[in-house]
């Protein structure tokens, strides 16, 4: 039996019995400017999202040599490719001739990447391999015109990359002990069932909602709130990364069971939150929801990439129905319920009803997230990536 899961269940059960929850030392006030000021937003996006490692894809999305994923993140066209050597590489999805986009956003399989404008071709490593009409073009050094590389590393079933050329990070230092925690999820061995993109409210409004259970019984009473004990949280932090443990509605059943008969994961629910944009949520049994939150052009917009994972590929009618039901439940919980509230919050910000938001002691994960934003913003220019990685392992 997993000792860590047992310990988490014991901590959650103690809160259930005592009607308590993990708490921060004090409440926290965040000025409304942190959510709506455009100049502040631009500075935070530059430092937090453009120079720190981002979880851009799951390893199982690029399961074979030659598989690729093209995506646009905060206006940056990206191409992630698994080469013949099975190594994953990231590069800008931009031809080095005259800047055309090589591939439309999406996933697929290619032996070589050809620019649709003038047929310059690149291999899986981004090296320039051919030029249409090369004899008439003139002499150039092909090795100087490969695709622009981005630093990329693969760990724990996730592909991490910086979207800024020239940046470097040590993914093991960045993740610290959180990497071992992610390994327990065994993400490489799930089945990808469905993906979709959802428009959402601003980055911080969106992330705030992923980091507390205070709202579950009210906002999610028709969906995940039916399965979760509201306002009960067990929090473990790993630098900027966090593991949130919620109690399932069956948590109290453990009071009548001998500990040697406990199946703790039947009574708790885990969310793994990777700073700054990743949430991995085990909600029901053999299904998992992975959410990647990408800020939009303005402080009030985001796009969330939702990925539905299943422990094994559903084949029978009942298995397919269970996966469809899980997909529908998560769509309703996030799009209608969470983001419905979030868009309302975003729309009220100019009313002058508040000049700050206040986070309670019972919202420690939200507080920790905002504290780490401030910490990265306080680092000196041109140093936040390496220093952030070092500090994340504190």
RAQUIUR-V714630 format. One record per residue. N is the residue number from 1. SS is DSSP state (a for helix, b for strand, c for the rest). Layout:
n:N ss:SS
n:N ss:SS
This chain:
n:1 ss:c
n:2 ss:c
n:3 ss:a
n:4 ss:a
n:5 ss:a
n:6 ss:a
n:7 ss:a
n:8 ss:a
n:9 ss:a
n:10 ss:a
n:11 ss:a
n:12 ss:a
n:13 ss:a
n:14 ss:a
n:15 ss:a
n:16 ss:a
n:17 ss:a
n:18 ss:a
n:19 ss:c
n:20 ss:c
n:21 ss:c
n:22 ss:c
n:23 ss:c
n:24 ss:c
n:25 ss:c
n:26 ss:c
n:27 ss:c
n:28 ss:b
n:29 ss:b
n:30 ss:b
n:31 ss:b
n:32 ss:c
n:33 ss:a
n:34 ss:a
n:35 ss:a
n:36 ss:a
n:37 ss:c
n:38 ss:a
n:39 ss:a
n:40 ss:a
n:41 ss:a
n:42 ss:a
n:43 ss:a
n:44 ss:a
n:45 ss:a
n:46 ss:a
n:47 ss:a
n:48 ss:a
n:49 ss:a
n:50 ss:c
n:51 ss:c
n:52 ss:c
n:53 ss:c
n:54 ss:b
n:55 ss:b
n:56 ss:b
n:57 ss:b
n:58 ss:b
n:59 ss:a
n:60 ss:a
n:61 ss:a
n:62 ss:a
n:63 ss:c
n:64 ss:c
n:65 ss:c
n:66 ss:c
n:67 ss:b
n:68 ss:b
n:69 ss:b
n:70 ss:b
n:71 ss:b
n:72 ss:b
n:73 ss:b
n:74 ss:c
n:75 ss:c
n:76 ss:b
n:77 ss:b
n:78 ss:b
n:79 ss:b
n:80 ss:b
n:81 ss:b
n:82 ss:b
n:83 ss:c
n:84 ss:c
n:85 ss:c
n:86 ss:c
n:87 ss:c
n:88 ss:b
n:89 ss:b
n:90 ss:b
n:91 ss:b
n:92 ss:b
n:93 ss:c
n:94 ss:b
n:95 ss:c
n:96 ss:c
n:97 ss:c
n:98 ss:c
n:99 ss:c
n:100 ss:c
n:101 ss:b
n:102 ss:c
n:103 ss:c
n:104 ss:c
n:105 ss:c
n:106 ss:b
n:107 ss:b
n:108 ss:b
n:109 ss:b
n:110 ss:c
n:111 ss:c
n:112 ss:c
n:113 ss:b
n:114 ss:b
n:115 ss:c
n:116 ss:c
n:117 ss:c
n:118 ss:c
n:119 ss:c
n:120 ss:c
n:121 ss:b
n:122 ss:b
n:123 ss:c
n:124 ss:c
n:125 ss:c
n:126 ss:c
n:127 ss:c
n:128 ss:b
n:129 ss:b
n:130 ss:b
n:131 ss:c
n:132 ss:c
n:133 ss:c
n:134 ss:a
n:135 ss:a
n:136 ss:a
n:137 ss:a
n:138 ss:c
n:139 ss:c
n:140 ss:c
n:141 ss:c
n:142 ss:a
n:143 ss:a
n:144 ss:a
n:145 ss:c
n:146 ss:c
n:147 ss:c
n:148 ss:c
n:149 ss:b
n:150 ss:b
n:151 ss:c
n:152 ss:b
n:153 ss:b
n:154 ss:b
n:155 ss:b
n:156 ss:c
n:157 ss:c
n:158 ss:b
n:159 ss:b
n:160 ss:b
n:161 ss:b
n:162 ss:c
n:163 ss:c
n:164 ss:c
n:165 ss:c
n:166 ss:c
n:167 ss:c
n:168 ss:c
n:169 ss:c
n:170 ss:c
n:171 ss:a
n:172 ss:a
n:173 ss:a
n:174 ss:a
n:175 ss:a
n:176 ss:c
n:177 ss:c
n:178 ss:a
n:179 ss:a
n:180 ss:a
n:181 ss:a
n:182 ss:a
n:183 ss:a
n:184 ss:c
n:185 ss:c
n:186 ss:c
n:187 ss:a
n:188 ss:a
n:189 ss:a
n:190 ss:c
n:191 ss:b
n:192 ss:b
n:193 ss:b
n:194 ss:b
n:195 ss:b
n:196 ss:b
n:197 ss:b
n:198 ss:b
n:199 ss:b
n:200 ss:b
n:201 ss:c
n:202 ss:c
n:203 ss:a
n:204 ss:a
n:205 ss:a
n:206 ss:a
n:207 ss:a
n:208 ss:a
n:209 ss:a
n:210 ss:a
n:211 ss:c
n:212 ss:c
n:213 ss:c
n:214 ss:c
n:215 ss:c
n:216 ss:a
n:217 ss:a
n:218 ss:a
n:219 ss:a
n:220 ss:c
n:221 ss:c
n:222 ss:c
n:223 ss:c
n:224 ss:a
n:225 ss:a
n:226 ss:a
n:227 ss:c
n:228 ss:b
n:229 ss:c
n:230 ss:c
n:231 ss:c
n:232 ss:c
n:233 ss:c
n:234 ss:b
n:235 ss:b
n:236 ss:b
n:237 ss:b
n:238 ss:b
n:239 ss:c
n:240 ss:c
n:241 ss:b
n:242 ss:b
n:243 ss:b
n:244 ss:b
n:245 ss:b
n:246 ss:b
n:247 ss:b
n:248 ss:b
n:249 ss:c
n:250 ss:c
n:251 ss:a
n:252 ss:a
n:253 ss:a
n:254 ss:a
n:255 ss:a
n:256 ss:a
n:257 ss:c
n:258 ss:c
n:259 ss:a
n:260 ss:a
n:261 ss:a
n:262 ss:c
n:263 ss:c
n:264 ss:a
n:265 ss:a
n:266 ss:a
n:267 ss:c
n:268 ss:b
n:269 ss:b
n:270 ss:b
n:271 ss:b
n:272 ss:b
n:273 ss:b
n:274 ss:b
n:275 ss:c
n:276 ss:c
n:277 ss:c
n:278 ss:b
n:279 ss:b
n:280 ss:b
n:281 ss:b
n:282 ss:c
n:283 ss:c
n:284 ss:c
n:285 ss:c
n:286 ss:c
n:287 ss:b
n:288 ss:b
n:289 ss:b
n:290 ss:b
n:291 ss:b
n:292 ss:b
n:293 ss:b
n:294 ss:b
n:295 ss:b
n:296 ss:c
n:297 ss:c
n:298 ss:c
n:299 ss:c
n:300 ss:c
n:301 ss:c
n:302 ss:b
n:303 ss:b
n:304 ss:b
n:305 ss:b
n:306 ss:b
n:307 ss:b
n:308 ss:b
n:309 ss:b
n:310 ss:b
n:311 ss:c
n:312 ss:c
n:313 ss:c
n:314 ss:c
n:315 ss:c
n:316 ss:c
n:317 ss:a
n:318 ss:a
n:319 ss:a
n:320 ss:a
n:321 ss:a
n:322 ss:a
n:323 ss:a
n:324 ss:a
n:325 ss:a
n:326 ss:a
n:327 ss:a
n:328 ss:a
n:329 ss:a
n:330 ss:a
n:331 ss:a
n:332 ss:a
n:333 ss:a
n:334 ss:a
n:335 ss:a
n:336 ss:a
n:337 ss:a
n:338 ss:a
n:339 ss:a
n:340 ss:a
n:341 ss:a
n:342 ss:a
n:343 ss:a
n:344 ss:a
n:345 ss:a
n:346 ss:a
n:347 ss:a
n:348 ss:a
n:349 ss:a
n:350 ss:a
n:351 ss:a
n:352 ss:c
n:353 ss:c
n:354 ss:c
n:355 ss:c
n:356 ss:b
n:357 ss:b
n:358 ss:b
n:359 ss:b
n:360 ss:c
n:361 ss:c
n:362 ss:c
n:363 ss:c
n:364 ss:a
n:365 ss:a
n:366 ss:a
n:367 ss:a
n:368 ss:a
n:369 ss:a
n:370 ss:a
n:371 ss:a
n:372 ss:a
n:373 ss:a
n:374 ss:a
n:375 ss:a
n:376 ss:a
n:377 ss:a
n:378 ss:c
n:379 ss:c
n:380 ss:c
n:381 ss:c
n:382 ss:c
n:383 ss:c
n:384 ss:a
n:385 ss:a
n:386 ss:a
n:387 ss:a
n:388 ss:a
n:389 ss:a
n:390 ss:a
n:391 ss:a
n:392 ss:a
n:393 ss:c
n:394 ss:c
